[in-house]
Amino acid sequence: MSAAGGAPSIELANATINDSTDSTIQVAYNATGVVETNDTRITVFGPGYSARSNSTATYNVESNVTAAEDVLNVTVPAGTFGGGNVTLAASMVNESTGETEARDTAALSVTSPVDLDGYTVSATTTYPDETETVSTTLNNTADTSETYTLAVYGNSPYPRNSTQVTLTAGESRTIGLNVSFKDTGQYDIRVNDEPTTTVSVEDPVTVTNTTVSETSLHTYQNVTVNATVKNRGSSTENRYISLYDGDRRLDTRSVSLTAGETKNLSYVTYFRYDGDVDLRVGDGNITTVSVATNPVEVRNTSVNATSVSVGDTVRTNVSLENTGSSSTERVTELRSGFRTLATSTATVAGDETATVEFNRTLNVGGAHAISAGAGNHRRVLVNDSDITVDDVSVSATEVYEGDPLAVDVTLSNAGSTDKSFKLSAWSNRSGYRGERTVRVNASETKQVTLDVQFYRTGDHTLTINDQTGTTVTVKQAVSMTNVSLSSREIGVGETATVDITLDNPTSTDREEYVSVWNGTSQSKRVTVAANSQKTVSFSVSYGETGRKSLWVNGQRETLFVMGDTTGTANVSLSRTFTPEMTVNDSSTYFLAEAVNTGDASGIQNVTLNVDGKVVDSYQVYVDPDESSFVFLEHRFTETGNHTVYINGSDSKKFEVEVRGDVVNDSSVTVEHVSGTTPDQLPSVDAEFRGGSISVEFRDPNGGIELDDIGADNSTVFRVSFRVENYTPRVLLSTGRDLTWNTTDVGGNETKVTLEVSPSDLNYKSEFEGNRPNNAAEWESAVKNDSANVELESAVLMAVGNAEGDFFDAQPSDLDGMTLSTNAQLFEMPRYYSGDADTESRLEISLAAPHKTVNGNVHQGYYRTFIPDSLLDAWNVTDPETELQATYSASDVSMSVNEVEGGVYVSLSLHYSSGTVSIAKNVDDSTDSTDSTDSTSGTDSTDDGTDDDTDTTDTATATATPAETATATPTEVSTMTPTETGTTTRTRTPTATERTDVATGSPTGTATAAETSTSGPGFGAAITVSTLVGIALVTRRYGRVR
């Protein structure tokens, strides 16, 4: 007999002994390389028996352990067991550590005339610490008294109970042994070496009859969960019973149950995220609840004070808006950082707003980040006269995105009591970045560290509480250094390979999400090793011809899908269009029409030459017998006359007179008027671009999401600027509560003063097919009609002069007109003067996602101010009864608010696309909402046969190309605001493509023809078209030819 080699081991042999004499059994062990021999103890034990080595007495073990491997004899003295079959266990213990290195068990049969006649267990289902009895009958068949050992085992070599019984000659006796179990589970019970019986030990407290008040509900909507609990045991049970979502604990109740008692428990909870939730109380049954996004959204959070003292009460108002049509409940959370301080439940009617008010006493000093659980944190400084922040230092001033930055803060408590103090980190670009509550003892100075992370590249001003900020530069961890295409000219259905090179200059491996979009999205998540590059490849193809935009991680690449190339293309310029007004140091756009008279698809490189120098170029794709329009852009730097050629060899020559600035740059001012006070004012730039004045609100780092500077949709800004030799008549904005006025200040200057609040904008940038070019194309282009880009607080504005023959109205009739809308696409409002069959009317086609980013119905916002001059032209004397509004040829809810100088008309719309018409209400009026022509009259220069004739028209309006902005997938706010301009037809520029739009001549029209499939890049979300010479589209950072 020997123990197995390798790992430490011990082996105890099975044996049969006669209890009338001393018996010897053997135990083998192997402790080689694991245990020192003088630290090794061998123990053998059984019911009422124990023997061990390495002791002052050998305890029936033959000898002490003197070798690393050996077989020892163990003596079982006569009379130890009497009779019966028992289990012996052996262990090898390291006495230095107290750890058991090896174990083994063996069956010991003791010859005896006593028979064991089976056994019974009082219950095979029991509860922890409940006593159960194991009963067996012993029969002594001898004519002398006999001793017998009984042992009850359960999942262990150690007996749970044992006893020695002496039976007289011929005696039969039933013996009961009590056992109990501490823990729940399954136990295999046996008496001596009899077969096992399974005993289930269950929790005496059971949960039954779990019910929920709703199985379909919204996020942030209360649901009540009821359950019955019962104590099946014989003693009082004190328990904590929890409500779970899967394995995540949601809530806990304390309950005390006497023996046999039943109670009901009730929980009220809500969920922050949509999806299916598996609710369970304790170990009760699972109920699945379906959670949808709540249509009641948090719009604004404001506080009545941003600096208070410890113990002061701060009032927080949370503005809610129900974007759905039915009354819906919403639980609003008041949070400080990530900790919920209080909740309030409100029911908001469909299409209505509500305000929830919290009054909270702040007893901990420091900087609290107050929010309603939806971002938009408000910094409230709670002053504690005893505690000061003495020093703030950062471990580095440059950090990679996502990497923790250690910020060491030293603070002192000059008071006589221990206090808590809240430290919070803030970025001027990313807002609230986290917090830590610190315990500072009386008269103590201590240093603590905050780990701060940034996920937006660029320069951040990092502030702890109200301390002076530190500039931290956040660098891109993984950058896209190169994009190459196997071919930039492919046929329909052919494949182009896109190779993307990623560079990781950091010392750690990084995961990066890479995507391409060509009408459908492809994406890969890859790991780029530290200090290395990785190339990722995609394959793309297209189902139709044309110039195509391929989006690679938000960067636009251009390729051409060629049609029939077997013939010969003959692409030339047929017409060019000049701007009505050209202003120095502002973007000026020139339009050209390219015509293909050949029998094969072709590409034409169109150049813009100013004063003998090529300043812009663009490749335009034209199918046979088709035409396409292209914009070319230049910013003049000198006033006076300039000679301009478009494709000089084609002799498209004209003279341009460049005037001085329209806007006096030094006159631009911005101030906060009311509502939530921002942490700092935005910068505002008013610049004339392509026929209108673009007014841009930005944070100090160039972003347009004004919540980054602490503004929200209750904030009202006032902007003023002066214009020279320009008559501002119409104001267009995506903001709300829009008002303005103009004042003649002399010297051919006019002062413009406007007030506006930012708005929440939901846009769509990912389309399954080609990007819609106008509102009419929205329905066919959109498959999944949900927004994927949200700007929580932004405003885009432009001012125009309302001049152009297409209005068929006097510009003075439109003085003071405004339009505010949150639509994604809205084409140029069209004015119809009416005739014998129809009344004069204003029309505008709108399109926007049907659902918001959060999955709620997208509530349309449309508010226009119609001046008295236009009402007079319409002979409207009672606007409330005489005006009528329709949307998609159906009447819509309209509210009319008469004010001095005109009326505000507000419409309630549910997107996705349609035409809004506002007109005088007459019974026999004819619906004209399907009209698409924005001009009247005929083109005296075009008799329908001279499409290929070279002409140069002077346009009454200047179209504005859409320009793309760059942004990271997680941070929309890197987009830039919009360019502005005018156009005369319904081609709406999209924010992610090089827009090709025609500009009409004084008496005619020209239509853009190029279609571009554009991709999502988050900067591509804002698409607003023109109103009276105004266009709002996003500016590109760079153009790919």
PEJOZI-V520637 format. One line per field, one symbol per residue. phi: phi as a letter, one per 30 degrees, with the letter a starting at -180 (. if undefined). psi: psi as a letter, one per 20 degrees, with the letter a starting at -180 (. if undefined). Layout:
phi = ???
psi = ???
//
This chain:
phi = .adddjdebbbcddabbcddbdbcbcbcbbceicbdddccbcbbbaeibabbchbdcdhiceaddbbdbabccbccdeidciajcbccbbbccdddcidddababadcccdadcccciabcdacbbbeidcccccbccbccdcbdbcbccbccahaddddaaaccccdeidbbccccdbbbdcdkcbccbchcdedbdccccddcccbhdbbdbcbacehbdbcccaccbcddcbdccbccccbciccdcabbcbcbdeidbbccbbbbbbdbdkdbccbchcddccdccccddddcdcbbbbdacbbcejdccccccccbcdcccdbdbdcccbciccddabbcbccdeiccabcccbbdcccdjcccdacibihdcdcdcdcddcbccabbcdacbbdeiddcdccbcbbcddcbdbcbccbcbcdccidckaaccccdehccbcbbcccbbbbdjdcccbchcdddcdbcccddbcccabbcdacbbcdidccccccccbcddcbdbcbccbbbbjbcbbbcbccdehacbcccbcbbbcbdkdbcccchiccccbbcdddcdcbdbcbdcbbbcddbccdhbdccccbcccccdcbdbbccccccchibdcaaacccbdeibbbcbcbbacdcbdjdbcbccheddidcacbcccdedcdedcdbbbdcaiedddadddbbcbdbhjbcdcccbddcjdcddddcjdbdcdcccbbacbbhacdbbbcacdchdbaabbdciiicbccbbbacdbdbcbcbcbdcddddadddedddcccdbdbbbcdabbbbabbcicldddhbdeddcejdbbbacddcbdeecccdibdcbddacbbcbaaedbdedidddddcbbbccdeddddddhccbedcccbbbbhicdbdbccbdbdjlbcccbcbcdcblccbbaddbdcdcdbdcdcdcbbicddcbciccecddbbccddbcdcddbcccadecbddddcdcdblbbcbcdcdcdbbddcbccddebbbbcdbdcbdccdfddcccbbccbhibbcbddddaccd
psi = pqqqrdqpqqppqqqprpiirqqprqpqqokpjgpqhijpppppqaojppqqrlrhqiljpgrroiqhprpqpppoqqjgifrrorpqqqqopohhijqohqqqqqpopopqjpqomarqphpipaqpjqpqpoqqpppoirjrqqqpppppqokqipqhqqqpppprpjqpqpppppqrphqqappopqpckrqqpppporphoqprlpqqhpioarqkpqpppqqpqqoiajrppoqopqpqndjpphqqqpqpprpjqprpqpqprrpiqrappoppockaqpppppprppioqpgqpqqiqioarpiqpppppppqpoiaiqpqqppppoqocjpphrqppqppqpkrrqppppoppoipraopnprkjlblqppooopoihpqohqpqqhqipqqpiqpppopppqqoiajqqqqpppqpqpihjbpjrrpppporpkqpqprppopqqjprapqopppdkrpqppppoqpgpqoiqpqqhqjorrpirpppopppqpojrjqqqppppqqpkhqpqqqoqpoqplrqpppqqpqrqjrrrpqpppolippqprpoqcojhbpqnprphqqpqqhpppqkqpppppqpppojakqqrppopqpppljppiqqppppprpkrqqqpqqqqoqjqrapqpppomhhjknprppppraqgpohiipqqqpgaappqhqqqqppoppokiropoppqrijirioiihjjqajippqppqrqqplpophpppqirrlpqrqqpojrkkqppppqqqqrqpporpioqhbqppirhhighhhpgnmqqjppohnqppqqprjkpphihkqphhhjpjqqppqjqgpprpppppirbhiqqqqpqppqqrqhqrhjjrpooqpopqpoqhhhhghikphnhhhiqqpqpljqqrppppoprpibqpppqoqoqgqrpppprpoqhkqppkiipipjrraqoiiojijkhjppqoqoqiqpqpqqqqqqqqhinhjjqqaqrqaqrjajoppqijropoqqpqrhjaqqpqipppoqahphjkhoopbqoljppoqqqqhqpp.
//
